[in-house]
Amino acid sequence: MEERFNRIKRMQQNLAYELQAFMADLFTSAADPAVIIGFAQRLGMDISATERVVASPQPAFDPYRILGCDRSMPQEQVRRRYLDLLRKVHPDTAGIKGTEYLTQLVTEAFKKVSKERGW
């Protein structure tokens, strides 16, 4: 039991470190897509399957890229990915303050995919 507690504590500390690094990057480079993608990769999102978008002055909001999903993924896998991400970035479950923006970003991405697919 104590080993499991220590493992969970290490996971929370690692997530806290990643979020702090991300927030520092975010504030220094505003909403640079490379920073957000780097953070997504550190969280374990597989964005390699998504299409590469040519950088433009106003980056497009790609919900599949945010969720780390492919456009051909079935509904259940997209929903499962959304719930996994929500658990990782939600301030109440992550145990870290300041992740409200990420929670909103993930939620809006899922809403957009849901609306697009007519769920």
Buried (B, 14 or more C-beta within 10 A) or exposed (E): EEEEEEEEEEEEEEBEEBBEBBBEBBEEEEEBBEBBBBBBEBBEBEBEEBEEEEEEEEEEEBBBBBBBBBBEBEEEEBBEBBEBBBEBBBEEEBBBEEBEEBBEBBBEBBEBBBEEEEE
